[in-house]
Structure formats: structure tokens, C-alpha cells
Amino acid sequence: MIGRETVARVVEDRRFQNFIIAVIVFNAVTLGLETSTRMVAEYGPLLHTVDYVALGIFVLELGAKLYAYRAKFFRDPWNIFDLIVVGIAVIPTTGPFAVLRALRVLRVLRLISVVPSMRKVVTGLLASIPGMASIAALLALIIFVAGVMATKLFGAISPENFGDLGTSLFTLFQVMTGEAWPDIAKEIMKEAPMAWVFFVVYILVSSFAVLNLFIAVVVSGMEDELRQDIREEEAKQAETQAQANKEILDELRALRAEVAELRQNA
């Protein structure tokens, strides 16, 4: 029976990881081809066979990891992510579960867990969620205040855009994205020439200031993740260097002992 350590070395090997990446990319291509009616009509059975083979490889990979790591498998969030994504694909896609067939494409997301650079980006993004939540609350507060002001100022002028608070909030969200806001502003400025001040200030605050804070928080989270990786790498190098130094000192002691023994015999 193959030992757990041997299986662990195989699944952690770079060549095996590259093979899994190739299978994921190839499976993504076949899933894309399945959206073409002509390709399904001509090569449907082949595409389905390739899909099942790729799914079988993913299942075997997860089985090997479960065998190698046992309970440690569930301590890694990325392993749980892979298990959920592959588990959805294993569920029969007939009857009430037919809608899950469209979720097979989620297997492509396994590239995130397999490619280290993608994994670092997502980890940094997730680490930024607490800061992003505060900025999102600030942005919601700004939109709400602006929505109340816009409803009172422009509700009578443009009821289709600012007739009530809900309509105003939707319109301001649209303005924040930069979509058609000049047309909205020009329509209101026909009766309120100074309305441009409101729109310019709102866009500067919501789009350029607050949204740039989102970028700053995400970049900061990624930098923290990078610094953590650097510290871990430095710790590994220090441990390796300490082990090498210990081996050198042991060899020197052994040599000194042999020299001392030779002197005594001489």
C-alpha cells in the first residue's frame, strides 16, 4: 500500500500541480465549447466525455489529498473550497438538480487555489474586507445624504430621476458610475443653472475619493500578505541556515576530536 507521505509528495510536486492546472484550463475550454449549439451537435459526446474525465481527475486528486493529509485537509480553506466546487459537479444534474449543471463552470475557479499568485491576490482581498466594509458604510452614508438633498432640490424639476428617495438613490448610484450623468445634469440645469455644483461635488467625493479608498485598502491588504510571505520565507531560510551551521559545527567538533586522538596516539 502506498504510504501517506509518498502521496503527499506527489500531490505537492510542482509537475503534478502543473498537470492539474492544464486539466482545469482544458476543461474550461470544453465547457466554453458546450455553449455552442453547433459544437454540441457535432462533438457533444466527446465534450461530455472530456468533462467526465476532468471531473474524475479532480475527484482522484481530492481523494489523494484526503488520504495524505486526513484531518489536516480541512484546516486549509483552499482545500474546502476545492471540495465544494468539485462536490457541486458530482451532484446529479437531473430533476430538481438540473440547475446545478450550469454551476459546473465553477470548476474553473480552482485555478485560484492551484496558482499561488492568484491565491495571494484573493487572500489579500479577503484580508481587506473589514476595511472595505467601513468604506462601504461611508459610501452608503454619502449616497443617502446626497439622495435626500437631491430629492428636495430636484424632485419637482426631474421627478423621473429624483421624484422620491428610492429613485434618487438609484440615479445617484448611476451618476457615481459615470453613466449618462451629463444628460441628467443638463436636463436639471435648464431650470437650475447652479445644479452642476451639486453633481461635481458629489462625483468628486463618491467616485474619486471614496472609491480610491477601496483601492488603497485592497493594496494595503495585499502588501500585508506579501510582507507575511517574506517573513515566512526569511524564517525558513534562517532555519535552514541554522541547521547548516549546526552540521558544520558538528563536523568541526568531530574533526577536532579526531585530531586530538591522533595526537595522543602519536
Phi and psi in degrees as GROMACS dihedral restraints (atoms count N, CA, C in turn):
[ dihedral_restraints ]
;  ai    aj    ak    al  type     phi  dphi    fc
    3     4     5     6     1   -70.5    20    10
    4     5     6     7     1   132.5    20    10
    6     7     8     9     1   -71.8    20    10
    7     8     9    10     1   159.0    20    10
    9    10    11    12     1   -66.7    20    10
   10    11    12    13     1   -37.3    20    10
   12    13    14    15     1   -64.8    20    10
   13    14    15    16     1   -37.7    20    10
   15    16    17    18     1   -64.6    20    10
   16    17    18    19     1   -44.1    20    10
   18    19    20    21     1   -63.6    20    10
   19    20    21    22     1   -39.7    20    10
   21    22    23    24     1   -63.2    20    10
   22    23    24    25     1   -40.8    20    10
   24    25    26    27     1   -64.5    20    10
   25    26    27    28     1   -36.1    20    10
   27    28    29    30     1   -67.6    20    10
   28    29    30    31     1   -48.5    20    10
   30    31    32    33     1   -70.7    20    10
   31    32    33    34     1   -22.7    20    10
   33    34    35    36     1   -90.4    20    10
   34    35    36    37     1    -9.1    20    10
   36    37    38    39     1   -64.8    20    10
   37    38    39    40     1   141.7    20    10
   39    40    41    42     1   -62.4    20    10
   40    41    42    43     1   -36.3    20    10
   42    43    44    45     1   -66.1    20    10
   43    44    45    46     1   -39.0    20    10
   45    46    47    48     1   -66.0    20    10
   46    47    48    49     1   -40.2    20    10
   48    49    50    51     1   -64.1    20    10
   49    50    51    52     1   -39.6    20    10
   51    52    53    54     1   -64.2    20    10
   52    53    54    55     1   -36.4    20    10
   54    55    56    57     1   -63.6    20    10
   55    56    57    58     1   -43.2    20    10
   57    58    59    60     1   -63.8    20    10
   58    59    60    61     1   -40.4    20    10
   60    61    62    63     1   -60.9    20    10
   61    62    63    64     1   -43.5    20    10
   63    64    65    66     1   -62.5    20    10
   64    65    66    67     1   -40.2    20    10
   66    67    68    69     1   -64.7    20    10
   67    68    69    70     1   -41.6    20    10
   69    70    71    72     1   -62.9    20    10
   70    71    72    73     1   -45.6    20    10
   72    73    74    75     1   -64.4    20    10
   73    74    75    76     1   -43.7    20    10
   75    76    77    78     1   -64.5    20    10
   76    77    78    79     1   -39.5    20    10
   78    79    80    81     1   -65.8    20    10
   79    80    81    82     1   -36.0    20    10
   81    82    83    84     1   -62.9    20    10
   82    83    84    85     1   -38.7    20    10
   84    85    86    87     1   -64.5    20    10
   85    86    87    88     1   -45.0    20    10
   87    88    89    90     1   -66.1    20    10
   88    89    90    91     1   -36.8    20    10
   90    91    92    93     1   -65.3    20    10
   91    92    93    94     1   -36.3    20    10
   93    94    95    96     1   -66.6    20    10
   94    95    96    97     1   -39.0    20    10
   96    97    98    99     1   -66.2    20    10
   97    98    99   100     1   -29.3    20    10
   99   100   101   102     1   -68.0    20    10
  100   101   102   103     1   -13.8    20    10
  102   103   104   105     1   -80.3    20    10
  103   104   105   106     1   -10.5    20    10
  105   106   107   108     1   -91.6    20    10
  106   107   108   109     1   122.5    20    10
  108   109   110   111     1   -62.3    20    10
  109   110   111   112     1   -39.9    20    10
  111   112   113   114     1   -66.3    20    10
  112   113   114   115     1   -42.6    20    10
  114   115   116   117     1   -66.4    20    10
  115   116   117   118     1   -38.4    20    10
  117   118   119   120     1   -66.6    20    10
  118   119   120   121     1   -38.6    20    10
  120   121   122   123     1   -65.3    20    10
  121   122   123   124     1   -36.2    20    10
  123   124   125   126     1   -89.4    20    10
  124   125   126   127     1   -39.5    20    10
  126   127   128   129     1  -126.6    20    10
  127   128   129   130     1    23.8    20    10
  129   130   131   132     1   -52.2    20    10
  130   131   132   133     1   -54.0    20    10
  132   133   134   135     1   -58.2    20    10
  133   134   135   136     1   -40.2    20    10
  135   136   137   138     1   -65.2    20    10
  136   137   138   139     1   -44.1    20    10
  138   139   140   141     1   -62.9    20    10
  139   140   141   142     1   -41.0    20    10
  141   142   143   144     1   -66.1    20    10
  142   143   144   145     1   -37.9    20    10
  144   145   146   147     1   -64.8    20    10
  145   146   147   148     1   -44.9    20    10
  147   148   149   150     1   -61.6    20    10
  148   149   150   151     1   -38.8    20    10
  150   151   152   153     1   -62.8    20    10
  151   152   153   154     1   -44.4    20    10
  153   154   155   156     1   -67.1    20    10
  154   155   156   157     1   -37.3    20    10
  156   157   158   159     1   -64.3    20    10
  157   158   159   160     1   -44.4    20    10
  159   160   161   162     1   -62.0    20    10
  160   161   162   163     1   -42.4    20    10
  162   163   164   165     1   -62.6    20    10
  163   164   165   166     1   -40.4    20    10
  165   166   167   168     1   -61.4    20    10
  166   167   168   169     1   -39.8    20    10
  168   169   170   171     1   -64.5    20    10
  169   170   171   172     1   -41.1    20    10
  171   172   173   174     1   -65.1    20    10
  172   173   174   175     1   -40.3    20    10
  174   175   176   177     1   -64.6    20    10
  175   176   177   178     1   -43.4    20    10
  177   178   179   180     1   -62.7    20    10
  178   179   180   181     1   -39.3    20    10
  180   181   182   183     1   -61.8    20    10
  181   182   183   184     1   -47.6    20    10
  183   184   185   186     1   -64.6    20    10
  184   185   186   187     1   -38.1    20    10
  186   187   188   189     1   -62.1    20    10
  187   188   189   190     1   -40.9    20    10
  189   190   191   192     1   -64.6    20    10
  190   191   192   193     1   -40.0    20    10
  192   193   194   195     1   -66.9    20    10
  193   194   195   196     1   -40.6    20    10
  195   196   197   198     1   -62.4    20    10
  196   197   198   199     1   -40.2    20    10
  198   199   200   201     1   -67.3    20    10
  199   200   201   202     1   -38.8    20    10
  201   202   203   204     1   -76.9    20    10
  202   203   204   205     1   -41.5    20    10
  204   205   206   207     1   -99.8    20    10
  205   206   207   208     1   -20.4    20    10
  207   208   209   210     1    52.9    20    10
  208   209   210   211     1  -123.6    20    10
  210   211   212   213     1   -66.1    20    10
  211   212   213   214     1   -26.9    20    10
  213   214   215   216     1   -64.0    20    10
  214   215   216   217     1   -21.5    20    10
  216   217   218   219     1   -57.6    20    10
  217   218   219   220     1   -38.9    20    10
  219   220   221   222     1   -84.4    20    10
  220   221   222   223     1    -2.9    20    10
  222   223   224   225     1   -82.8    20    10
  223   224   225   226     1   -15.7    20    10
  225   226   227   228     1   -96.9    20    10
  226   227   228   229     1   115.9    20    10
  228   229   230   231     1   -59.1    20    10
  229   230   231   232     1   -29.9    20    10
  231   232   233   234     1   -69.7    20    10
  232   233   234   235     1   -33.1    20    10
  234   235   236   237     1   -65.4    20    10
  235   236   237   238     1   -40.3    20    10
  237   238   239   240     1   -65.1    20    10
  238   239   240   241     1   -40.0    20    10
  240   241   242   243     1   -59.0    20    10
  241   242   243   244     1   -47.1    20    10
  243   244   245   246     1   -62.0    20    10
  244   245   246   247     1   -40.3    20    10
  246   247   248   249     1   -63.3    20    10
  247   248   249   250     1   -40.8    20    10
  249   250   251   252     1   -67.2    20    10
  250   251   252   253     1   -45.5    20    10
  252   253   254   255     1   -63.2    20    10
  253   254   255   256     1   -45.8    20    10
  255   256   257   258     1   -71.6    20    10
  256   257   258   259     1   -35.7    20    10
  258   259   260   261     1   -61.8    20    10
  259   260   261   262     1   -37.2    20    10
  261   262   263   264     1   -62.1    20    10
  262   263   264   265     1   -39.2    20    10
  264   265   266   267     1   -70.2    20    10
  265   266   267   268     1   -25.3    20    10
  267   268   269   270     1   -78.4    20    10
  268   269   270   271     1   -26.4    20    10
  270   271   272   273     1   -61.4    20    10
  271   272   273   274     1   133.4    20    10
  273   274   275   276     1   -56.4    20    10
  274   275   276   277     1   134.9    20    10
  276   277   278   279     1  -100.6    20    10
  277   278   279   280     1    46.5    20    10
  279   280   281   282     1  -125.9    20    10
  280   281   282   283     1   161.1    20    10
  282   283   284   285     1    64.1    20    10
  283   284   285   286     1  -134.1    20    10
  285   286   287   288     1   -67.9    20    10
  286   287   288   289     1   -15.4    20    10
  288   289   290   291     1   -95.7    20    10
  289   290   291   292     1    11.1    20    10
  291   292   293   294     1   -61.8    20    10
  292   293   294   295     1   -30.5    20    10
  294   295   296   297     1   -64.8    20    10
  295   296   297   298     1   -24.1    20    10
  297   298   299   300     1   -70.1    20    10
  298   299   300   301     1   -13.9    20    10
  300   301   302   303     1   -60.9    20    10
  301   302   303   304     1   -35.6    20    10
  303   304   305   306     1   -68.5    20    10
  304   305   306   307     1   -21.0    20    10
  306   307   308   309     1   -81.8    20    10
  307   308   309   310     1    -1.1    20    10
  309   310   311   312     1   -60.8    20    10
  310   311   312   313     1   -28.4    20    10
  312   313   314   315     1   -64.6    20    10
  313   314   315   316     1   -15.7    20    10
  315   316   317   318     1   -61.7    20    10
  316   317   318   319     1   -19.8    20    10
  318   319   320   321     1   -59.4    20    10
  319   320   321   322     1   -28.2    20    10
  321   322   323   324     1   -62.7    20    10
  322   323   324   325     1   -28.8    20    10
  324   325   326   327     1   -66.1    20    10
  325   326   327   328     1   -11.4    20    10
  327   328   329   330     1   -64.2    20    10
  328   329   330   331     1   -17.4    20    10
  330   331   332   333     1   -57.7    20    10
  331   332   333   334     1   -31.8    20    10
  333   334   335   336     1   -62.6    20    10
  334   335   336   337     1   -42.3    20    10
  336   337   338   339     1   -79.6    20    10
  337   338   339   340     1   -21.5    20    10
  339   340   341   342     1   -91.0    20    10
  340   341   342   343     1   -38.9    20    10
  342   343   344   345     1   -85.7    20    10
  343   344   345   346     1   117.2    20    10
  345   346   347   348     1   -58.6    20    10
  346   347   348   349     1   -39.6    20    10
  348   349   350   351     1   -64.1    20    10
  349   350   351   352     1   -41.7    20    10
  351   352   353   354     1   -64.6    20    10
  352   353   354   355     1   -39.3    20    10
  354   355   356   357     1   -63.4    20    10
  355   356   357   358     1   -38.0    20    10
  357   358   359   360     1   -66.7    20    10
  358   359   360   361     1   -39.8    20    10
  360   361   362   363     1   -63.2    20    10
  361   362   363   364     1   -46.9    20    10
  363   364   365   366     1   -66.8    20    10
  364   365   366   367     1   -38.7    20    10
  366   367   368   369     1   -62.1    20    10
  367   368   369   370     1   -42.3    20    10
  369   370   371   372     1   -64.4    20    10
  370   371   372   373     1   -38.1    20    10
  372   373   374   375     1   -65.0    20    10
  373   374   375   376     1   -43.9    20    10
  375   376   377   378     1   -65.1    20    10
  376   377   378   379     1   -35.6    20    10
  378   379   380   381     1   -67.4    20    10
  379   380   381   382     1   -20.3    20    10
  381   382   383   384     1   -87.7    20    10
  382   383   384   385     1    -4.9    20    10
  384   385   386   387     1   -58.1    20    10
  385   386   387   388     1   -43.3    20    10
  387   388   389   390     1   -58.0    20    10
  388   389   390   391     1   -44.8    20    10
  390   391   392   393     1   -67.3    20    10
  391   392   393   394     1   -37.4    20    10
  393   394   395   396     1   -66.3    20    10
  394   395   396   397     1   -33.4    20    10
  396   397   398   399     1   -64.0    20    10
  397   398   399   400     1   -39.8    20    10
  399   400   401   402     1   -65.4    20    10
  400   401   402   403     1   -41.4    20    10
  402   403   404   405     1   -68.3    20    10
  403   404   405   406     1   -37.7    20    10
  405   406   407   408     1   -62.7    20    10
  406   407   408   409     1   -39.7    20    10
  408   409   410   411     1   -64.7    20    10
  409   410   411   412     1   -40.0    20    10
  411   412   413   414     1   -63.2    20    10
  412   413   414   415     1   -42.7    20    10
  414   415   416   417     1   -64.0    20    10
  415   416   417   418     1   -42.0    20    10
  417   418   419   420     1   -61.6    20    10
  418   419   420   421     1   -39.2    20    10
  420   421   422   423     1   -65.1    20    10
  421   422   423   424     1   -41.7    20    10
  423   424   425   426     1   -64.1    20    10
  424   425   426   427     1   -44.1    20    10
  426   427   428   429     1   -64.5    20    10
  427   428   429   430     1   -38.4    20    10
  429   430   431   432     1   -64.3    20    10
  430   431   432   433     1   -47.4    20    10
  432   433   434   435     1   -61.2    20    10
  433   434   435   436     1   -45.4    20    10
  435   436   437   438     1   -64.8    20    10
  436   437   438   439     1   -34.6    20    10
  438   439   440   441     1   -65.0    20    10
  439   440   441   442     1   -42.3    20    10
  441   442   443   444     1   -64.9    20    10
  442   443   444   445     1   -43.4    20    10
  444   445   446   447     1   -63.7    20    10
  445   446   447   448     1   -44.8    20    10
  447   448   449   450     1   -64.9    20    10
  448   449   450   451     1   -37.0    20    10
  450   451   452   453     1   -63.3    20    10
  451   452   453   454     1   -42.1    20    10
  453   454   455   456     1   -73.0    20    10
  454   455   456   457     1   -35.3    20    10
  456   457   458   459     1   -82.0    20    10
  457   458   459   460     1   -41.5    20    10
  459   460   461   462     1  -118.7    20    10
  460   461   462   463     1     4.6    20    10
  462   463   464   465     1   -59.4    20    10
  463   464   465   466     1   -41.9    20    10
  465   466   467   468     1   -75.8    20    10
  466   467   468   469     1   -28.8    20    10
  468   469   470   471     1   -76.3    20    10
  469   470   471   472     1   -44.3    20    10
  471   472   473   474     1  -135.0    20    10
  472   473   474   475     1    76.8    20    10
  474   475   476   477     1   -63.6    20    10
  475   476   477   478     1   -26.9    20    10
  477   478   479   480     1   -70.4    20    10
  478   479   480   481     1   -20.4    20    10
  480   481   482   483     1  -108.2    20    10
  481   482   483   484     1   -32.1    20    10
  483   484   485   486     1  -135.2    20    10
  484   485   486   487     1    30.5    20    10
  486   487   488   489     1   -67.7    20    10
  487   488   489   490     1   -34.3    20    10
  489   490   491   492     1  -143.4    20    10
  490   491   492   493     1   175.3    20    10
  492   493   494   495     1   -63.4    20    10
  493   494   495   496     1   -43.1    20    10
  495   496   497   498     1   -61.3    20    10
  496   497   498   499     1   -44.6    20    10
  498   499   500   501     1   -64.6    20    10
  499   500   501   502     1   -39.1    20    10
  501   502   503   504     1   -64.8    20    10
  502   503   504   505     1   -41.3    20    10
  504   505   506   507     1   -63.3    20    10
  505   506   507   508     1   -42.0    20    10
  507   508   509   510     1   -65.0    20    10
  508   509   510   511     1   -43.5    20    10
  510   511   512   513     1   -63.0    20    10
  511   512   513   514     1   -41.7    20    10
  513   514   515   516     1   -68.9    20    10
  514   515   516   517     1   -33.8    20    10
  516   517   518   519     1   -64.4    20    10
  517   518   519   520     1   -40.0    20    10
  519   520   521   522     1   -64.2    20    10
  520   521   522   523     1   -42.1    20    10
  522   523   524   525     1   -63.2    20    10
  523   524   525   526     1   -39.1    20    10
  525   526   527   528     1   -60.8    20    10
  526   527   528   529     1   -35.0    20    10
  528   529   530   531     1   -78.9    20    10
  529   530   531   532     1    -6.9    20    10
  531   532   533   534     1    84.6    20    10
  532   533   534   535     1    10.4    20    10
  534   535   536   537     1   -88.1    20    10
  535   536   537   538     1   112.0    20    10
  537   538   539   540     1    60.3    20    10
  538   539   540   541     1    18.8    20    10
  540   541   542   543     1   -67.6    20    10
  541   542   543   544     1   -31.1    20    10
  543   544   545   546     1   -61.3    20    10
  544   545   546   547     1   -37.1    20    10
  546   547   548   549     1   -65.2    20    10
  547   548   549   550     1   -42.4    20    10
  549   550   551   552     1   -63.9    20    10
  550   551   552   553     1   -43.9    20    10
  552   553   554   555     1   -66.1    20    10
  553   554   555   556     1   -41.8    20    10
  555   556   557   558     1   -64.0    20    10
  556   557   558   559     1   -38.0    20    10
  558   559   560   561     1   -62.3    20    10
  559   560   561   562     1   -42.2    20    10
  561   562   563   564     1   -74.6    20    10
  562   563   564   565     1   -34.5    20    10
  564   565   566   567     1   -69.0    20    10
  565   566   567   568     1   -13.4    20    10
  567   568   569   570     1   -63.6    20    10
  568   569   570   571     1   -32.1    20    10
  570   571   572   573     1  -109.2    20    10
  571   572   573   574     1   -23.1    20    10
  573   574   575   576     1  -130.1    20    10
  574   575   576   577     1    86.2    20    10
  576   577   578   579     1   -57.7    20    10
  577   578   579   580     1   -28.9    20    10
  579   580   581   582     1   -87.0    20    10
  580   581   582   583     1     7.7    20    10
  582   583   584   585     1   -64.0    20    10
  583   584   585   586     1   -21.8    20    10
  585   586   587   588     1   -61.0    20    10
  586   587   588   589     1   -28.4    20    10
  588   589   590   591     1   -62.1    20    10
  589   590   591   592     1   -45.0    20    10
  591   592   593   594     1   -59.7    20    10
  592   593   594   595     1   -48.1    20    10
  594   595   596   597     1   -68.0    20    10
  595   596   597   598     1   -40.3    20    10
  597   598   599   600     1   -65.0    20    10
  598   599   600   601     1   -46.7    20    10
  600   601   602   603     1   -63.2    20    10
  601   602   603   604     1   -42.6    20    10
  603   604   605   606     1   -62.4    20    10
  604   605   606   607     1   -44.4    20    10
  606   607   608   609     1   -66.6    20    10
  607   608   609   610     1   -40.3    20    10
  609   610   611   612     1   -61.8    20    10
  610   611   612   613     1   -41.6    20    10
  612   613   614   615     1   -74.5    20    10
  613   614   615   616     1   -48.8    20    10
  615   616   617   618     1   -76.7    20    10
  616   617   618   619     1   -46.1    20    10
  618   619   620   621     1   -83.7    20    10
  619   620   621   622     1   -49.6    20    10
  621   622   623   624     1   -86.8    20    10
  622   623   624   625     1   -36.0    20    10
  624   625   626   627     1   -86.1    20    10
  625   626   627   628     1   -60.3    20    10
  627   628   629   630     1   -68.2    20    10
  628   629   630   631     1   -45.7    20    10
  630   631   632   633     1   -65.4    20    10
  631   632   633   634     1   -31.5    20    10
  633   634   635   636     1   -67.9    20    10
  634   635   636   637     1   -27.8    20    10
  636   637   638   639     1   -63.6    20    10
  637   638   639   640     1   -36.7    20    10
  639   640   641   642     1   -57.2    20    10
  640   641   642   643     1   -47.0    20    10
  642   643   644   645     1   -62.2    20    10
  643   644   645   646     1   -42.1    20    10
  645   646   647   648     1   -62.4    20    10
  646   647   648   649     1   -41.9    20    10
  648   649   650   651     1   -65.8    20    10
  649   650   651   652     1   -42.5    20    10
  651   652   653   654     1   -64.3    20    10
  652   653   654   655     1   -45.1    20    10
  654   655   656   657     1   -61.8    20    10
  655   656   657   658     1   -40.5    20    10
  657   658   659   660     1   -62.0    20    10
  658   659   660   661     1   -41.6    20    10
  660   661   662   663     1   -62.9    20    10
  661   662   663   664     1   -40.4    20    10
  663   664   665   666     1   -67.8    20    10
  664   665   666   667     1   -37.0    20    10
  666   667   668   669     1   -64.5    20    10
  667   668   669   670     1   -40.3    20    10
  669   670   671   672     1   -62.2    20    10
  670   671   672   673     1   -40.8    20    10
  672   673   674   675     1   -64.9    20    10
  673   674   675   676     1   -40.3    20    10
  675   676   677   678     1   -65.2    20    10
  676   677   678   679     1   -42.4    20    10
  678   679   680   681     1   -63.3    20    10
  679   680   681   682     1   -37.6    20    10
  681   682   683   684     1   -63.5    20    10
  682   683   684   685     1   -41.9    20    10
  684   685   686   687     1   -63.1    20    10
  685   686   687   688     1   -39.9    20    10
  687   688   689   690     1   -64.5    20    10
  688   689   690   691     1   -42.8    20    10
  690   691   692   693     1   -62.8    20    10
  691   692   693   694     1   -41.4    20    10
  693   694   695   696     1   -64.8    20    10
  694   695   696   697     1   -39.4    20    10
  696   697   698   699     1   -66.6    20    10
  697   698   699   700     1   -40.5    20    10
  699   700   701   702     1   -65.0    20    10
  700   701   702   703     1   -37.9    20    10
  702   703   704   705     1   -64.5    20    10
  703   704   705   706     1   -41.0    20    10
  705   706   707   708     1   -64.5    20    10
  706   707   708   709     1   -42.2    20    10
  708   709   710   711     1   -65.0    20    10
  709   710   711   712     1   -39.7    20    10
  711   712   713   714     1   -64.7    20    10
  712   713   714   715     1   -39.8    20    10
  714   715   716   717     1   -65.1    20    10
  715   716   717   718     1   -41.8    20    10
  717   718   719   720     1   -63.8    20    10
  718   719   720   721     1   -42.6    20    10
  720   721   722   723     1   -65.1    20    10
  721   722   723   724     1   -40.3    20    10
  723   724   725   726     1   -63.6    20    10
  724   725   726   727     1   -39.9    20    10
  726   727   728   729     1   -64.7    20    10
  727   728   729   730     1   -40.9    20    10
  729   730   731   732     1   -65.1    20    10
  730   731   732   733     1   -41.9    20    10
  732   733   734   735     1   -62.9    20    10
  733   734   735   736     1   -39.7    20    10
  735   736   737   738     1   -62.5    20    10
  736   737   738   739     1   -42.4    20    10
  738   739   740   741     1   -64.4    20    10
  739   740   741   742     1   -39.7    20    10
  741   742   743   744     1   -64.7    20    10
  742   743   744   745     1   -42.8    20    10
  744   745   746   747     1   -63.7    20    10
  745   746   747   748     1   -39.3    20    10
  747   748   749   750     1   -62.9    20    10
  748   749   750   751     1   -40.8    20    10
  750   751   752   753     1   -66.0    20    10
  751   752   753   754     1   -39.7    20    10
  753   754   755   756     1   -64.0    20    10
  754   755   756   757     1   -41.3    20    10
  756   757   758   759     1   -63.2    20    10
  757   758   759   760     1   -40.8    20    10
  759   760   761   762     1   -64.1    20    10
  760   761   762   763     1   -40.6    20    10
  762   763   764   765     1   -65.1    20    10
  763   764   765   766     1   -41.5    20    10
  765   766   767   768     1   -63.2    20    10
  766   767   768   769     1   -39.0    20    10
  768   769   770   771     1   -65.5    20    10
  769   770   771   772     1   -40.6    20    10
  771   772   773   774     1   -66.3    20    10
  772   773   774   775     1   -39.9    20    10
  774   775   776   777     1   -65.0    20    10
  775   776   777   778     1   -42.8    20    10
  777   778   779   780     1   -62.6    20    10
  778   779   780   781     1   -39.1    20    10
  780   781   782   783     1   -65.8    20    10
  781   782   783   784     1   -40.2    20    10
  783   784   785   786     1   -64.9    20    10
  784   785   786   787     1   -38.1    20    10
  786   787   788   789     1   -65.3    20    10
  787   788   789   790     1   -39.0    20    10
  789   790   791   792     1   -66.0    20    10
  790   791   792   793     1   -39.6    20    10
  792   793   794   795     1   -70.1    20    10
  793   794   795   796     1   -28.4    20    10
